[in-house]
Amino acid sequence: MTNLRELAALAGTIGGCLSIGAFVPQAFRIIQRRSAADVSLLMYVAIIAGCVMWMFYAYVYEATALFWTNVAISGIALFIATLRVRYGRRN
């Protein structure tokens, strides 16, 4: 049973890192091109809202790793949404 819990913890850590890291290339691309015209603002608003719901869930069930993973994801998503508003139109 312990090995299964350790495997699940490892899977959760890797999954959290991949989930956070998946947003970084998009942010880098927007900054690099100074354009976000093709980025869906609604999608990032939905991601932020979903993360807030997961943070509430994690808080209630004391799932610290899940809470902080969603804090990080929502932070990056908020950054991308801000870039979308700033660079939304092509220059």
PyMOL commands that place a pseudoatom at each C-alpha (Angstrom):
pseudoatom trace, name=CA, resn=MET, resi=1, chain=A, elem=C, hetatm=0, pos=[0.000, 0.000, 0.000]
pseudoatom trace, name=CA, resn=THR, resi=2, chain=A, elem=C, hetatm=0, pos=[2.852, 2.393, 0.816]
pseudoatom trace, name=CA, resn=ASN, resi=3, chain=A, elem=C, hetatm=0, pos=[4.399, 1.896, -2.613]
pseudoatom trace, name=CA, resn=LEU, resi=4, chain=A, elem=C, hetatm=0, pos=[1.103, 2.764, -4.259]
pseudoatom trace, name=CA, resn=ARG, resi=5, chain=A, elem=C, hetatm=0, pos=[0.834, 5.966, -2.178]
pseudoatom trace, name=CA, resn=GLU, resi=6, chain=A, elem=C, hetatm=0, pos=[4.429, 6.881, -3.041]
pseudoatom trace, name=CA, resn=LEU, resi=7, chain=A, elem=C, hetatm=0, pos=[3.715, 6.263, -6.721]
pseudoatom trace, name=CA, resn=ALA, resi=8, chain=A, elem=C, hetatm=0, pos=[0.564, 8.397, -6.490]
pseudoatom trace, name=CA, resn=ALA, resi=9, chain=A, elem=C, hetatm=0, pos=[2.524, 11.192, -4.797]
pseudoatom trace, name=CA, resn=LEU, resi=10, chain=A, elem=C, hetatm=0, pos=[5.138, 11.062, -7.542]
pseudoatom trace, name=CA, resn=ALA, resi=11, chain=A, elem=C, hetatm=0, pos=[2.444, 11.056, -10.226]
pseudoatom trace, name=CA, resn=GLY, resi=12, chain=A, elem=C, hetatm=0, pos=[0.771, 14.030, -8.564]
pseudoatom trace, name=CA, resn=THR, resi=13, chain=A, elem=C, hetatm=0, pos=[4.040, 15.951, -8.394]
pseudoatom trace, name=CA, resn=ILE, resi=14, chain=A, elem=C, hetatm=0, pos=[4.887, 15.253, -12.014]
pseudoatom trace, name=CA, resn=GLY, resi=15, chain=A, elem=C, hetatm=0, pos=[1.328, 16.044, -13.110]
pseudoatom trace, name=CA, resn=GLY, resi=16, chain=A, elem=C, hetatm=0, pos=[1.363, 19.311, -11.194]
pseudoatom trace, name=CA, resn=CYS, resi=17, chain=A, elem=C, hetatm=0, pos=[4.689, 20.351, -12.701]
pseudoatom trace, name=CA, resn=LEU, resi=18, chain=A, elem=C, hetatm=0, pos=[3.499, 19.490, -16.210]
pseudoatom trace, name=CA, resn=SER, resi=19, chain=A, elem=C, hetatm=0, pos=[0.241, 21.376, -15.664]
pseudoatom trace, name=CA, resn=ILE, resi=20, chain=A, elem=C, hetatm=0, pos=[2.099, 24.469, -14.496]
pseudoatom trace, name=CA, resn=GLY, resi=21, chain=A, elem=C, hetatm=0, pos=[4.765, 24.213, -17.181]
pseudoatom trace, name=CA, resn=ALA, resi=22, chain=A, elem=C, hetatm=0, pos=[2.231, 23.823, -19.982]
pseudoatom trace, name=CA, resn=PHE, resi=23, chain=A, elem=C, hetatm=0, pos=[1.333, 27.515, -19.732]
pseudoatom trace, name=CA, resn=VAL, resi=24, chain=A, elem=C, hetatm=0, pos=[4.890, 28.884, -19.775]
pseudoatom trace, name=CA, resn=PRO, resi=25, chain=A, elem=C, hetatm=0, pos=[5.512, 28.531, -23.554]
pseudoatom trace, name=CA, resn=GLN, resi=26, chain=A, elem=C, hetatm=0, pos=[2.323, 30.485, -24.304]
pseudoatom trace, name=CA, resn=ALA, resi=27, chain=A, elem=C, hetatm=0, pos=[3.376, 33.343, -22.027]
pseudoatom trace, name=CA, resn=PHE, resi=28, chain=A, elem=C, hetatm=0, pos=[6.878, 33.332, -23.523]
pseudoatom trace, name=CA, resn=ARG, resi=29, chain=A, elem=C, hetatm=0, pos=[5.471, 33.404, -27.065]
pseudoatom trace, name=CA, resn=ILE, resi=30, chain=A, elem=C, hetatm=0, pos=[3.196, 36.353, -26.316]
pseudoatom trace, name=CA, resn=ILE, resi=31, chain=A, elem=C, hetatm=0, pos=[6.064, 38.314, -24.761]
pseudoatom trace, name=CA, resn=GLN, resi=32, chain=A, elem=C, hetatm=0, pos=[8.395, 37.411, -27.604]
pseudoatom trace, name=CA, resn=ARG, resi=33, chain=A, elem=C, hetatm=0, pos=[5.976, 38.468, -30.356]
pseudoatom trace, name=CA, resn=ARG, resi=34, chain=A, elem=C, hetatm=0, pos=[4.230, 41.219, -28.395]
pseudoatom trace, name=CA, resn=SER, resi=35, chain=A, elem=C, hetatm=0, pos=[1.005, 39.884, -29.845]
pseudoatom trace, name=CA, resn=ALA, resi=36, chain=A, elem=C, hetatm=0, pos=[-1.823, 37.875, -28.302]
pseudoatom trace, name=CA, resn=ALA, resi=37, chain=A, elem=C, hetatm=0, pos=[-4.490, 38.363, -30.937]
pseudoatom trace, name=CA, resn=ASP, resi=38, chain=A, elem=C, hetatm=0, pos=[-4.933, 34.596, -31.386]
pseudoatom trace, name=CA, resn=VAL, resi=39, chain=A, elem=C, hetatm=0, pos=[-5.157, 33.828, -27.662]
pseudoatom trace, name=CA, resn=SER, resi=40, chain=A, elem=C, hetatm=0, pos=[-8.611, 33.161, -26.228]
pseudoatom trace, name=CA, resn=LEU, resi=41, chain=A, elem=C, hetatm=0, pos=[-9.227, 35.407, -23.240]
pseudoatom trace, name=CA, resn=LEU, resi=42, chain=A, elem=C, hetatm=0, pos=[-12.373, 33.450, -22.351]
pseudoatom trace, name=CA, resn=MET, resi=43, chain=A, elem=C, hetatm=0, pos=[-10.360, 30.235, -22.107]
pseudoatom trace, name=CA, resn=TYR, resi=44, chain=A, elem=C, hetatm=0, pos=[-7.953, 31.763, -19.604]
pseudoatom trace, name=CA, resn=VAL, resi=45, chain=A, elem=C, hetatm=0, pos=[-10.795, 33.272, -17.585]
pseudoatom trace, name=CA, resn=ALA, resi=46, chain=A, elem=C, hetatm=0, pos=[-12.328, 29.781, -17.430]
pseudoatom trace, name=CA, resn=ILE, resi=47, chain=A, elem=C, hetatm=0, pos=[-8.986, 28.281, -16.344]
pseudoatom trace, name=CA, resn=ILE, resi=48, chain=A, elem=C, hetatm=0, pos=[-8.655, 30.868, -13.577]
pseudoatom trace, name=CA, resn=ALA, resi=49, chain=A, elem=C, hetatm=0, pos=[-12.229, 30.214, -12.401]
pseudoatom trace, name=CA, resn=GLY, resi=50, chain=A, elem=C, hetatm=0, pos=[-11.601, 26.460, -12.447]
pseudoatom trace, name=CA, resn=CYS, resi=51, chain=A, elem=C, hetatm=0, pos=[-8.414, 26.898, -10.432]
pseudoatom trace, name=CA, resn=VAL, resi=52, chain=A, elem=C, hetatm=0, pos=[-10.269, 28.973, -7.847]
pseudoatom trace, name=CA, resn=MET, resi=53, chain=A, elem=C, hetatm=0, pos=[-12.790, 26.138, -7.488]
pseudoatom trace, name=CA, resn=TRP, resi=54, chain=A, elem=C, hetatm=0, pos=[-9.978, 23.591, -7.118]
pseudoatom trace, name=CA, resn=MET, resi=55, chain=A, elem=C, hetatm=0, pos=[-8.289, 25.810, -4.525]
pseudoatom trace, name=CA, resn=PHE, resi=56, chain=A, elem=C, hetatm=0, pos=[-11.510, 25.907, -2.514]
pseudoatom trace, name=CA, resn=TYR, resi=57, chain=A, elem=C, hetatm=0, pos=[-11.807, 22.119, -2.765]
pseudoatom trace, name=CA, resn=ALA, resi=58, chain=A, elem=C, hetatm=0, pos=[-8.163, 21.655, -1.770]
pseudoatom trace, name=CA, resn=TYR, resi=59, chain=A, elem=C, hetatm=0, pos=[-8.564, 24.034, 1.162]
pseudoatom trace, name=CA, resn=VAL, resi=60, chain=A, elem=C, hetatm=0, pos=[-11.619, 22.193, 2.497]
pseudoatom trace, name=CA, resn=TYR, resi=61, chain=A, elem=C, hetatm=0, pos=[-9.969, 18.777, 2.136]
pseudoatom trace, name=CA, resn=GLU, resi=62, chain=A, elem=C, hetatm=0, pos=[-6.547, 20.034, 3.275]
pseudoatom trace, name=CA, resn=ALA, resi=63, chain=A, elem=C, hetatm=0, pos=[-4.877, 18.972, 0.022]
pseudoatom trace, name=CA, resn=THR, resi=64, chain=A, elem=C, hetatm=0, pos=[-1.923, 21.331, 0.226]
pseudoatom trace, name=CA, resn=ALA, resi=65, chain=A, elem=C, hetatm=0, pos=[-0.167, 20.215, -2.964]
pseudoatom trace, name=CA, resn=LEU, resi=66, chain=A, elem=C, hetatm=0, pos=[-3.354, 20.546, -5.001]
pseudoatom trace, name=CA, resn=PHE, resi=67, chain=A, elem=C, hetatm=0, pos=[-3.972, 23.998, -3.522]
pseudoatom trace, name=CA, resn=TRP, resi=68, chain=A, elem=C, hetatm=0, pos=[-0.523, 25.367, -4.366]
pseudoatom trace, name=CA, resn=THR, resi=69, chain=A, elem=C, hetatm=0, pos=[-0.475, 23.793, -7.817]
pseudoatom trace, name=CA, resn=ASN, resi=70, chain=A, elem=C, hetatm=0, pos=[-3.677, 25.628, -8.642]
pseudoatom trace, name=CA, resn=VAL, resi=71, chain=A, elem=C, hetatm=0, pos=[-2.333, 28.863, -7.152]
pseudoatom trace, name=CA, resn=ALA, resi=72, chain=A, elem=C, hetatm=0, pos=[0.613, 28.600, -9.550]
pseudoatom trace, name=CA, resn=ILE, resi=73, chain=A, elem=C, hetatm=0, pos=[-1.561, 27.703, -12.541]
pseudoatom trace, name=CA, resn=SER, resi=74, chain=A, elem=C, hetatm=0, pos=[-4.005, 30.532, -11.856]
pseudoatom trace, name=CA, resn=GLY, resi=75, chain=A, elem=C, hetatm=0, pos=[-1.101, 32.966, -11.436]
pseudoatom trace, name=CA, resn=ILE, resi=76, chain=A, elem=C, hetatm=0, pos=[0.351, 32.064, -14.824]
pseudoatom trace, name=CA, resn=ALA, resi=77, chain=A, elem=C, hetatm=0, pos=[-3.114, 32.074, -16.415]
pseudoatom trace, name=CA, resn=LEU, resi=78, chain=A, elem=C, hetatm=0, pos=[-3.800, 35.516, -14.932]
pseudoatom trace, name=CA, resn=PHE, resi=79, chain=A, elem=C, hetatm=0, pos=[-0.473, 36.729, -16.327]
pseudoatom trace, name=CA, resn=ILE, resi=80, chain=A, elem=C, hetatm=0, pos=[-1.393, 35.388, -19.788]
pseudoatom trace, name=CA, resn=ALA, resi=81, chain=A, elem=C, hetatm=0, pos=[-4.887, 36.937, -19.568]
pseudoatom trace, name=CA, resn=THR, resi=82, chain=A, elem=C, hetatm=0, pos=[-3.255, 40.261, -18.686]
pseudoatom trace, name=CA, resn=LEU, resi=83, chain=A, elem=C, hetatm=0, pos=[-0.931, 39.926, -21.676]
pseudoatom trace, name=CA, resn=ARG, resi=84, chain=A, elem=C, hetatm=0, pos=[-3.951, 39.105, -23.836]
pseudoatom trace, name=CA, resn=VAL, resi=85, chain=A, elem=C, hetatm=0, pos=[-5.626, 42.345, -22.799]
pseudoatom trace, name=CA, resn=ARG, resi=86, chain=A, elem=C, hetatm=0, pos=[-2.399, 44.300, -23.314]
pseudoatom trace, name=CA, resn=TYR, resi=87, chain=A, elem=C, hetatm=0, pos=[-1.295, 42.748, -26.613]
pseudoatom trace, name=CA, resn=GLY, resi=88, chain=A, elem=C, hetatm=0, pos=[-4.664, 41.582, -27.904]
pseudoatom trace, name=CA, resn=ARG, resi=89, chain=A, elem=C, hetatm=0, pos=[-4.553, 43.603, -31.072]
pseudoatom trace, name=CA, resn=ARG, resi=90, chain=A, elem=C, hetatm=0, pos=[-1.858, 43.236, -33.633]
pseudoatom trace, name=CA, resn=ASN, resi=91, chain=A, elem=C, hetatm=0, pos=[0.594, 46.124, -33.738]
for i in range(1, 91): cmd.bond("trace and resi %d" % i, "trace and resi %d" % (i + 1))
show_as sticks, trace
zoom trace
